[in-house]
C-alpha cells in the first residue's frame, strides 16, 4: 500500500524578489496552484476509462468531474452514482489526489467534444472540433423557466461574486463562477485557474447536492467565450453575466439557445447582447 501524499491545496507559498523603482525586496508570495486532474468514467460491467485530463486548481475536484461529464452531455445528473479519488496501486505519489473516477448507472459514449485529445489546458476552449456546426450542437438539461435578473440586479452581481473570491484575493490568479437567483442571492461560487473549470465546479456542486443545475443566472469573472456559454446552455440556466466581453460565436449560441447574455458588467454599466 502506498503512502498517501498530502492533498494539494489551492495555493502555494513561494519566495520572490520584488523590484519597484530600482529597489529589490525579498518576501513570500502566494500563487494559485495548478495541477492536472485526470477524469475517468466507470459503469456497471466496464472498467474505468480515462475520459479527459485538465489543468485545474486543486479543490472541489469531485464537483469539477461531475460538472464536466454533465456539460459534455455524457451522462444525466440522475445517472451519476458517485465520484471518488482513484486508489490504483500503480499510481505515483504525484498522481494521488489527481485522478478521480466518476461512476454512472448507465453506459457512457466517450465520444465527447474533446474526444481524441489526451489533455486540455486550464484555458482550453472548444478543442477537437471538426466544424462550427458540431461545436454548436449542445446537450442541455431542463431549461430555467423562471424569471431572470433585470439590469439593476445584473450590475450588482460581479461585486457579489467578488465577495466570495478568497483565492483570487490571495493570488490574483484565478477565475470565478457563481450561480445566483433572479433577486441576486448567491447559491454557489467556485474558483479555478481555468474559467471553464470554475463553471464545471458550480454545476457539479449542484449535481452532487441533488439540486437542479438550471437557475436564474450564471456569473463569470472574465469574458463570455463560447465554451462558457455552451456550459451555461448545457446546465439550463436562464441568464449569463460576464465581467468581460463576449465573442461573436458566444452571442450566436446564446441567441439560438434563448440564453440572456450580458457583458462588460460593472456597478455602473452592463451591455445586454441577447
Rosetta silent file (secondary structure, phi, psi, omega in degrees, C-alpha in Angstrom):
SEQUENCE: XXXXXXXXXXXXXXXXXXXXXXXXXXXXXXXXXXXXXXXXXXXXXXXXXXXXXXXXXXXXXXXXXXXXXXXXXXXXXXXXXXXXXXXXXXXXXXXXXXXXXXXXXXXXXXXXXXXXXXXXXXXXXXXXXXXXXXXXXXXXXXXXXXXXXXXXXXXXXXXXXXXXXXXXXXXXXXXXXXXXXXXXXXXXXXXXXXXXXXXXXXXXXXXXXXXXXXXXXXXXXXXXXXXXXXXXXXXXXXXXXXXXXXXXXXXXXXXXXXXXXXXXXXXXXXXXXX
SCORE:     score description
SCORE:     0.000 S_00000001
   1 L     0.000  131.513 -177.461    0.000    0.000    0.000 S_00000001
   2 L   -78.718  155.583  175.890    1.414    3.364   -0.970 S_00000001
   3 L   -83.654  119.715 -177.786    1.847    6.234    1.434 S_00000001
   4 L   -69.905  134.951  175.553   -0.686    8.887    0.526 S_00000001
   5 L   -80.539  164.825  177.134    0.736   12.346   -0.034 S_00000001
   6 L   -63.654  135.877  179.382   -0.846   15.427    1.442 S_00000001
   7 L   -61.224  128.920 -177.718   -3.826   16.543   -0.606 S_00000001
   8 L   -63.898  145.590  179.446   -2.730   19.534   -2.713 S_00000001
   9 L   -97.298 -179.667 -176.814   -4.162   22.896   -1.759 S_00000001
  10 L   -81.394  -17.313 -177.983   -5.456   25.796   -3.826 S_00000001
  11 E  -135.106  161.744  178.355   -2.406   27.992   -3.211 S_00000001
  12 E  -133.980  139.149  176.913    1.372   27.694   -2.856 S_00000001
  13 E   -94.567  132.237 -178.401    3.770   29.945   -0.920 S_00000001
  14 E  -131.738  153.459  170.700    6.934   30.999   -2.761 S_00000001
  15 E   -87.321  130.735 -178.000    9.962   33.190   -2.097 S_00000001
  16 E  -132.748  161.566  172.965   10.082   36.050   -4.606 S_00000001
  17 E  -114.286  114.008 -179.134   12.165   39.138   -5.379 S_00000001
  18 E   -98.247  126.639 -178.439   10.002   42.196   -5.974 S_00000001
  19 E  -111.164  118.727  179.354   11.552   45.058   -7.960 S_00000001
  20 E  -135.267  119.792  175.729    9.968   48.509   -7.672 S_00000001
  21 L    50.642   43.491  176.301   11.616   51.730   -8.875 S_00000001
  22 L    85.433   -7.138  179.074   15.080   50.241   -8.669 S_00000001
  23 E  -100.324  145.134  177.714   14.621   48.702   -5.206 S_00000001
  24 E  -113.615  132.941  177.933   14.561   44.970   -4.523 S_00000001
  25 E  -130.249  122.556  178.189   12.512   43.412   -1.729 S_00000001
  26 E   -91.574  129.133  179.950   12.662   39.704   -0.872 S_00000001
  27 E  -161.313  174.380  175.657    9.486   38.260    0.594 S_00000001
  28 E   -88.300  146.644  176.959    6.982   35.408    0.433 S_00000001
  29 E  -133.746  157.176  178.169    4.140   35.479   -2.069 S_00000001
  30 E  -109.412  126.491  178.511    1.047   33.337   -2.588 S_00000001
  31 E  -122.112  155.632  179.045    0.330   31.937   -6.043 S_00000001
  32 E   -71.945  137.054  176.263   -2.538   29.813   -7.325 S_00000001
  33 L   -76.251  148.865  176.689   -1.831   26.094   -7.562 S_00000001
  34 L  -143.529  115.562 -178.842   -2.217   24.376  -10.922 S_00000001
  35 E  -139.514  157.374  179.534   -2.105   20.600  -11.242 S_00000001
  36 E   -75.235  146.215  171.260   -3.525   18.009  -13.655 S_00000001
  37 E  -126.085  118.627  175.770   -6.762   16.218  -12.892 S_00000001
  38 E   -93.174  127.482  179.155   -7.493   13.007  -14.774 S_00000001
  39 E  -105.660  121.884  176.815  -11.186   12.163  -15.041 S_00000001
  40 E  -111.551  153.504  178.616  -12.087    8.504  -15.523 S_00000001
  41 E  -122.334  138.255  178.969  -15.532    7.035  -16.175 S_00000001
  42 E  -139.913  145.619  175.968  -16.866    3.685  -14.994 S_00000001
  43 E  -145.661  167.855 -175.290  -20.249    1.979  -15.233 S_00000001
  44 L   -53.117  125.494  178.832  -21.624   -1.494  -14.435 S_00000001
  45 L    85.972    0.683 -178.237  -19.655   -4.121  -16.313 S_00000001
  46 E  -128.663  134.602  175.887  -16.992   -1.690  -17.541 S_00000001
  47 E   -72.168  156.816 -179.624  -13.589   -0.911  -16.092 S_00000001
  48 E   -61.179  134.519 -179.909  -12.733    2.733  -15.501 S_00000001
  49 E  -124.913  140.851  178.634  -11.595    4.517  -18.667 S_00000001
  50 E   -69.691  130.619  179.059   -9.826    7.834  -18.983 S_00000001
  51 E  -108.051  -33.020 -174.065  -12.126   10.487  -20.447 S_00000001
  52 E  -169.065  152.211  171.225  -10.184   13.716  -20.012 S_00000001
  53 E  -128.726  128.625  179.499   -7.260   15.425  -18.297 S_00000001
  54 E  -129.803  151.413  172.679   -7.466   19.094  -17.396 S_00000001
  55 E   -87.393  127.933 -173.761   -5.177   21.512  -15.572 S_00000001
  56 E  -144.708  167.054  168.296   -7.004   22.863  -12.546 S_00000001
  57 L   -84.258  120.593 -179.604   -6.685   24.484   -9.142 S_00000001
  58 L   -55.931  143.904 -177.947   -6.971   21.632   -6.596 S_00000001
  59 L   123.804  135.474 -177.622  -10.135   21.728   -4.550 S_00000001
  60 L    57.671   37.693 -176.975  -13.739   20.724   -5.285 S_00000001
  61 H   -63.845  -38.756  179.888  -12.339   18.044   -7.604 S_00000001
  62 H   -64.763  -38.761  177.648  -15.428   15.835   -7.377 S_00000001
  63 H   -64.389  -42.390  179.508  -17.594   18.794   -8.347 S_00000001
  64 H   -58.794  -47.271 -178.499  -15.353   19.580  -11.311 S_00000001
  65 H   -64.073  -43.902 -179.772  -15.594   15.998  -12.583 S_00000001
  66 H   -64.364  -44.175  178.469  -19.363   15.798  -12.081 S_00000001
  67 H   -63.809  -38.887 -178.714  -19.941   19.143  -13.773 S_00000001
  68 H   -63.637  -46.242 -177.615  -17.683   18.247  -16.676 S_00000001
  69 H   -66.751  -32.715  177.456  -19.456   14.979  -17.521 S_00000001
  70 H   -70.899  -45.656  179.787  -22.840   16.720  -17.342 S_00000001
  71 H   -63.228  -32.324  178.521  -21.722   19.663  -19.501 S_00000001
  72 L   -76.454   -7.450 -178.294  -20.274   17.259  -22.057 S_00000001
  73 L    74.236   19.014 -178.010  -23.628   15.512  -22.291 S_00000001
  74 L   -78.513  -28.149 -177.683  -22.019   12.196  -21.299 S_00000001
  75 L  -155.827  145.546  173.747  -24.467   11.473  -18.501 S_00000001
  76 L   -77.995  149.964 -179.744  -27.606   12.949  -16.996 S_00000001
  77 H   -51.988  -36.923 -177.739  -27.283   14.124  -13.387 S_00000001
  78 H   -67.237  -20.699 -177.897  -29.654   11.391  -12.215 S_00000001
  79 H   -92.794    1.182 -179.541  -27.345    8.697  -13.639 S_00000001
  80 E   -85.738  114.554 -174.082  -24.284    9.873  -11.716 S_00000001
  81 E   -90.569  -24.083 -179.465  -23.703    7.328   -8.939 S_00000001
  82 E   167.396  164.642  176.933  -20.604    8.809   -7.325 S_00000001
  83 E  -135.826  131.809  179.872  -17.130   10.314   -7.646 S_00000001
  84 E  -139.394  157.152  169.799  -14.031    9.057   -5.804 S_00000001
  85 E   -72.178  141.121 -179.827  -10.283    9.518   -5.905 S_00000001
  86 L   -73.914  139.472 -179.222   -8.598    6.639   -7.699 S_00000001
  87 L  -119.450   27.149  178.627   -6.608    4.282   -5.462 S_00000001
  88 L   -54.519  138.344 -177.954   -4.809    2.200   -8.102 S_00000001
  89 L   -65.763  -24.670 -176.202   -1.660    0.662   -6.667 S_00000001
  90 L   -88.241    3.018  176.827    0.407    1.780   -9.652 S_00000001
  91 L   -71.830  138.599  174.876   -0.293    5.495   -9.147 S_00000001
  92 L   -76.782  166.892  179.451    2.742    7.539   -8.171 S_00000001
  93 L   -62.238  -30.552  178.628    2.625    9.811   -5.124 S_00000001
  94 L   -69.325  -25.241 -177.405    2.337   12.767   -7.521 S_00000001
  95 L   -87.212  -20.523 -179.556   -0.787   11.224   -9.077 S_00000001
  96 L   -62.794  136.047 -174.956   -2.630   10.581   -5.817 S_00000001
  97 L    71.367    6.993  176.207   -5.486   13.068   -5.415 S_00000001
  98 L  -118.456    9.925  176.801   -5.045   14.000   -9.094 S_00000001
  99 E  -133.122  125.090  177.798   -7.097   11.124  -10.559 S_00000001
 100 E  -124.063  150.133  176.702  -10.841   10.753   -9.986 S_00000001
 101 E  -117.267  123.807  175.456  -13.321    8.136  -11.157 S_00000001
 102 E   -96.214  121.697  179.315  -16.904    9.070  -11.952 S_00000001
 103 E  -101.782  131.964  179.365  -19.259    6.095  -11.633 S_00000001
 104 E  -119.214  160.697 -179.939  -22.509    6.103  -13.586 S_00000001
 105 L   -88.891   -9.774 -178.316  -25.513    3.799  -13.541 S_00000001
 106 L  -129.351  155.049  176.799  -25.690    3.667  -17.343 S_00000001
 107 L   -60.279  153.216 -176.913  -23.113    3.073  -20.123 S_00000001
 108 L  -123.271  133.560  171.968  -21.344    6.158  -21.471 S_00000001
 109 L   -87.932  113.658 -174.581  -20.383    7.010  -25.039 S_00000001
 110 L   -80.867   13.394  175.532  -16.960    8.605  -24.678 S_00000001
 111 L   -83.557   74.034  179.242  -17.266   10.486  -27.980 S_00000001
 112 L   -96.301 -175.373 -173.642  -17.428   13.893  -26.335 S_00000001
 113 L   -63.102  -24.756 -177.984  -16.338   17.283  -27.665 S_00000001
 114 L  -106.473   12.187 -176.133  -12.717   16.707  -26.705 S_00000001
 115 L   -57.221  139.688  179.792  -12.539   13.065  -27.781 S_00000001
 116 L    95.806  -15.090  175.943   -9.212   12.071  -29.304 S_00000001
 117 L  -100.076  144.905 -177.545   -7.199   14.556  -27.268 S_00000001
 118 L   -83.699  -24.025 -175.841   -5.227   13.353  -24.277 S_00000001
 119 L  -160.419  171.299  175.700   -5.496   16.515  -22.240 S_00000001
 120 E  -138.266  152.606  177.895   -6.593   20.119  -22.072 S_00000001
 121 L   -81.096  171.285  177.720   -5.066   23.250  -20.630 S_00000001
 122 L   -70.077   -7.900  177.457   -6.627   25.323  -17.875 S_00000001
 123 L  -115.395   20.056 -173.478   -7.674   27.740  -20.635 S_00000001
 124 L   -62.054  135.826  176.331   -8.973   25.069  -23.009 S_00000001
 125 L  -105.670 -136.101 -178.070  -11.779   26.128  -25.280 S_00000001
 126 L   -84.757   80.959 -176.852  -13.632   24.121  -27.884 S_00000001
 127 L   -84.184  148.018  170.940  -10.783   21.721  -28.619 S_00000001
 128 L    78.213   11.203  179.932  -11.001   18.896  -31.096 S_00000001
 129 L   -85.447  137.060  178.983  -13.961   20.218  -33.050 S_00000001
 130 L   -89.446  -15.611 -176.984  -14.087   19.476  -36.772 S_00000001
 131 L  -159.960  157.031  174.766  -16.677   22.113  -37.594 S_00000001
 132 H   -62.561  -37.697 -178.529  -18.598   25.076  -36.265 S_00000001
 133 H   -61.019  -40.891  178.941  -21.802   23.100  -36.760 S_00000001
 134 H   -66.736  -37.868 -179.866  -20.539   20.362  -34.436 S_00000001
 135 H   -64.597  -31.925 -177.669  -19.475   22.939  -31.859 S_00000001
 136 L   -80.801   -5.968  177.591  -22.956   24.443  -31.846 S_00000001
 137 L   -81.608  107.891 -172.268  -24.515   21.080  -31.027 S_00000001
 138 L  -121.801  124.988  174.439  -25.131   21.424  -27.311 S_00000001
 139 L   -79.334  131.419 -178.868  -26.706   18.885  -24.989 S_00000001
 140 L  -132.044  148.463  175.539  -28.903   20.610  -22.450 S_00000001
 141 L   -88.404 -161.348  178.125  -30.822   19.597  -19.376 S_00000001
 142 L   -57.207  134.330 -176.014  -34.075   21.085  -18.130 S_00000001
 143 L   -88.543  142.374  177.441  -34.232   24.758  -19.041 S_00000001
 144 L   -65.670  125.555 -178.138  -34.833   27.507  -16.477 S_00000001
 145 L  -110.788   -0.382 -179.254  -38.380   28.757  -16.902 S_00000001
 146 L   -86.485 -168.317 -179.954  -38.458   31.311  -14.104 S_00000001
 147 L   -74.619  158.261  175.851  -37.524   34.973  -14.065 S_00000001
 148 L  -118.692  158.300 -177.206  -34.034   36.287  -14.744 S_00000001
 149 L   -65.775  141.904  173.747  -32.366   39.300  -13.109 S_00000001
 150 L   -81.171  173.440 -175.891  -33.045   42.731  -14.571 S_00000001
 151 H   -55.252  -36.619 -179.701  -30.252   45.231  -15.340 S_00000001
 152 H   -63.071  -41.907  177.073  -30.286   46.736  -11.838 S_00000001
 153 H   -72.121  -42.399 -179.134  -29.605   43.341  -10.265 S_00000001
 154 H   -53.596  -42.777 -177.231  -27.200   42.332  -13.032 S_00000001
 155 H   -66.431  -21.051  178.953  -24.936   45.292  -12.288 S_00000001
 156 H   -86.253  -16.723 -170.275  -24.630   44.168   -8.657 S_00000001
 157 H   -66.145  -41.741  178.434  -23.703   40.568   -9.431 S_00000001
 158 H   -58.642  -38.027  178.445  -19.943   40.919  -10.120 S_00000001
 159 H   -66.623  -39.112  177.594  -19.441   42.571   -6.731 S_00000001
 160 H   -66.224  -36.918  175.229  -21.431   39.798   -5.027 S_00000001
 161 H   -64.481  -45.181 -175.959  -19.291   37.221   -6.853 S_00000001
 162 H   -60.935  -31.949 -179.915  -16.090   39.041   -5.855 S_00000001
 163 L   -60.709  -23.584 -178.858  -17.007   38.837   -2.178 S_00000001
 164 L  -103.111    8.772 -177.033  -16.578   35.042   -2.365 S_00000001
 165 L   -92.627   70.060 -175.933  -13.313   35.046   -4.347 S_00000001
 166 H   -69.920  -36.829  179.065  -10.984   34.195   -1.470 S_00000001
 167 H   -69.601  -39.974  176.607   -8.307   32.515   -3.612 S_00000001
 168 H   -61.811  -39.032  179.916   -8.255   35.464   -6.010 S_00000001
 169 H   -60.858  -31.534 -179.061   -7.841   37.820   -3.043 S_00000001
 170 H   -89.296  -24.660 -172.133   -4.675   35.952   -2.047 S_00000001
 171 H  -123.385  -29.204 -173.321   -3.226   35.310   -5.504 S_00000001
 172 L    67.264   16.060 -170.355   -4.870   37.457   -8.183 S_00000001
 173 L  -124.510   19.801 -179.495   -4.526   34.400  -10.411 S_00000001
 174 L  -133.646  157.711  174.089   -7.854   32.568  -10.636 S_00000001
 175 E   -94.440  168.834  177.214  -11.235   32.939  -12.296 S_00000001
 176 E  -140.456  153.450  172.791  -14.601   32.572  -10.596 S_00000001
 177 E  -140.566  146.541 -179.516  -18.115   31.481  -11.487 S_00000001
 178 E  -146.533  149.496  177.706  -21.256   31.686   -9.432 S_00000001
 179 E  -105.599  131.570 -175.272  -24.899   30.691   -9.612 S_00000001
 180 E  -131.986  155.545  173.080  -27.445   33.303   -8.493 S_00000001
 181 L   -82.028  173.003  179.806  -31.191   33.670   -8.184 S_00000001
 182 L   -64.040  -23.396  179.587  -33.130   36.330  -10.092 S_00000001
 183 L   -90.627   -0.796  178.838  -33.034   38.502   -6.954 S_00000001
 184 L    92.309   15.359  176.885  -29.248   38.275   -6.665 S_00000001
 185 L   -79.294  129.055  177.251  -28.994   35.636   -3.946 S_00000001
 186 E   -72.508  129.786  176.252  -25.724   33.675   -4.118 S_00000001
 187 E  -104.648  -43.480  178.023  -26.263   29.925   -4.359 S_00000001
 188 E  -160.033  139.054  176.013  -22.724   28.661   -5.048 S_00000001
 189 E  -131.081  135.671  177.965  -19.388   30.256   -6.046 S_00000001
 190 E  -135.602  153.163 -179.446  -16.267   28.393   -7.152 S_00000001
 191 E  -123.738  154.595  177.768  -12.765   29.462   -8.260 S_00000001
 192 E  -169.763  154.469  173.989  -10.153   27.901  -10.559 S_00000001
 193 L   -63.921  -26.556  177.085   -7.221   28.833  -12.784 S_00000001
 194 L   -99.663  122.331 -178.376   -9.406   27.607  -15.642 S_00000001
 195 H   -62.149  -34.795  178.741  -12.545   29.643  -16.218 S_00000001
 196 H   -71.240  -33.407  176.073  -14.261   26.604  -17.708 S_00000001
 197 H   -64.120  -39.166  179.722  -13.261   24.520  -14.658 S_00000001
 198 H   -60.116  -40.663  178.367  -14.878   27.092  -12.364 S_00000001
 199 H   -68.458  -40.524  176.117  -18.172   26.691  -14.242 S_00000001
 200 H   -57.961  -42.321 -179.055  -17.851   22.890  -14.116 S_00000001
 201 H   -64.146  -37.536  179.084  -17.385   23.108  -10.344 S_00000001
 202 H   -62.974  -50.853  179.443  -20.515   25.238   -9.961 S_00000001
 203 H   -63.925  -41.478  179.439  -22.675   22.776  -11.886 S_00000001
 204 H   -61.773  -36.573  177.632  -21.008   19.825  -10.173 S_00000001
 205 H   -60.814  -40.510  179.264  -21.758   21.314   -6.765 S_00000001
 206 H   -68.604  -42.720 -178.957  -25.439   21.399   -7.641 S_00000001
 207 H   -61.906  -48.750 -176.229  -25.419   17.870   -9.058 S_00000001
 208 H   -69.621  -21.731  176.129  -23.681   16.333   -6.049 S_00000001
 209 L   -87.358   -0.638 -179.042  -26.045   18.183   -3.702 S_00000001
 210 L    72.844   24.976 -178.776  -29.041   16.757   -5.555 S_00000001
 211 L  -109.195  155.408 -179.064  -30.114   20.215   -6.702 S_00000001
 212 L   -65.758  144.030  177.550  -31.110   21.329  -10.226 S_00000001
 213 L   -79.703  -20.953  179.160  -28.348   22.737  -12.423 S_00000001
 214 L   -81.884  133.415  176.294  -30.766   25.201  -14.011 S_00000001
 215 L  -151.800 -176.830 -173.754  -31.148   28.511  -12.202 S_00000001
 216 L   -67.789  -42.568 -168.423  -31.750   32.149  -13.000 S_00000001
 217 E  -152.495  133.705  170.414  -28.190   33.338  -13.595 S_00000001
 218 E  -105.933  128.391 -179.817  -24.586   32.200  -14.041 S_00000001
 219 E  -114.674  133.464  179.109  -21.976   34.911  -13.376 S_00000001
 220 E  -124.424  147.069 -171.988  -18.361   34.654  -14.597 S_00000001
 221 L   -82.238   -8.893 -178.748  -15.435   36.846  -13.630 S_00000001
 222 L  -121.218 -141.359 -178.450  -13.953   37.128  -17.123 S_00000001
 223 L   -82.677  166.247  178.144  -15.113   37.195  -20.707 S_00000001
 224 E  -101.696   79.691  176.569  -18.056   35.279  -22.142 S_00000001
 225 L   -77.917  167.643 -178.551  -16.352   32.899  -24.535 S_00000001
 226 H   -56.467  -42.940 -176.318  -18.170   30.229  -26.497 S_00000001
 227 H   -58.251  -41.104 -178.764  -17.042   27.470  -24.133 S_00000001
 228 H   -72.369  -38.894  176.755  -18.638   29.133  -21.124 S_00000001
 229 H   -63.306  -40.475  177.969  -21.872   29.911  -22.945 S_00000001
 230 H   -58.191  -43.320  179.834  -22.020   26.273  -24.077 S_00000001
 231 H   -67.110  -38.894  178.015  -21.749   25.129  -20.466 S_00000001
 232 H   -62.326  -42.959  178.500  -24.412   27.624  -19.360 S_00000001
 233 H   -65.083  -42.844  179.590  -26.774   26.343  -22.044 S_00000001
 234 H   -61.175  -39.202  179.523  -25.994   22.743  -21.127 S_00000001
 235 H   -73.412  -20.652  177.534  -26.774   23.438  -17.462 S_00000001
 236 L    89.893   15.744 -178.653  -30.050   25.104  -18.471 S_00000001
 237 L   -69.351  159.592 -176.208  -29.515   28.488  -16.801 S_00000001
 238 L   -90.582  -24.419 -172.706  -31.652   31.406  -17.911 S_00000001
 239 E  -148.020  144.486  174.614  -29.093   34.212  -17.937 S_00000001
 240 E  -126.664  131.633 -179.423  -25.310   34.605  -18.106 S_00000001
 241 E  -119.773  124.075  179.928  -23.482   37.691  -16.824 S_00000001
 242 E  -116.458  144.393  174.104  -19.837   38.305  -17.707 S_00000001
 243 L   -72.987  -33.406 -178.266  -17.452   40.936  -16.404 S_00000001
 244 L  -100.669 -162.670 -175.451  -15.672   40.929  -19.770 S_00000001
 245 L   -85.030  153.026  170.353  -16.615   40.876  -23.424 S_00000001
 246 E   -90.213  162.181  169.568  -18.458   38.115  -25.285 S_00000001
 247 L   -94.149  163.443 -179.860  -17.270   36.626  -28.552 S_00000001
 248 H   -62.999  -39.296 -179.336  -19.440   36.696  -31.659 S_00000001
 249 H   -68.757  -34.639  176.721  -19.845   32.924  -31.597 S_00000001
 250 H   -64.043  -42.462  177.995  -20.853   33.048  -27.925 S_00000001
 251 H   -63.942  -40.268  179.655  -23.547   35.612  -28.734 S_00000001
 252 H   -60.732  -47.585 -179.678  -24.710   33.455  -31.651 S_00000001
 253 H   -65.752  -42.419  179.167  -25.087   30.357  -29.472 S_00000001
 254 H   -59.846  -41.538  179.350  -26.801   32.307  -26.666 S_00000001
 255 H   -63.955  -44.554  179.314  -29.279   33.734  -29.170 S_00000001
 256 H   -62.039  -37.456 -173.752  -30.001   30.307  -30.641 S_00000001
 257 H   -89.443   -5.697 -177.774  -30.497   28.767  -27.209 S_00000001
 258 L    76.358   24.265  178.777  -32.620   31.556  -25.728 S_00000001
 259 L   -89.707  125.854  175.075  -29.965   32.426  -23.130 S_00000001
 260 E   -74.053  125.631 -173.876  -29.990   36.045  -21.918 S_00000001
 261 E  -124.888  124.692  175.539  -26.376   37.252  -22.180 S_00000001
 262 E  -115.916  145.784  173.924  -24.790   40.306  -20.547 S_00000001
 263 E  -136.411  174.540  179.903  -21.188   41.511  -20.886 S_00000001
 264 L    50.139   47.079 -171.715  -18.941   44.364  -19.703 S_00000001
 265 L   -91.919  123.496  175.219  -20.789   44.296  -16.408 S_00000001
 266 L  -135.926  177.732 -179.426  -19.847   46.754  -13.664 S_00000001
 267 L   -62.170  -29.462 -175.984  -21.745   48.545  -10.911 S_00000001
 268 L  -104.092   -5.822 -173.070  -22.458   51.449  -13.240 S_00000001
 269 L  -158.415  145.752  167.886  -22.850   49.662  -16.599 S_00000001
 270 L  -152.245  156.473 -179.135  -23.778   46.448  -18.364 S_00000001
 271 E  -123.281  123.759  177.767  -24.463   45.519  -22.000 S_00000001
 272 E   -93.187  130.654 -176.515  -27.188   43.065  -22.999 S_00000001
 273 L  -105.504  -27.486  179.523  -26.414   41.067  -26.163 S_00000001
 274 L  -136.416    0.000    0.000  -29.399   38.709  -26.434 S_00000001
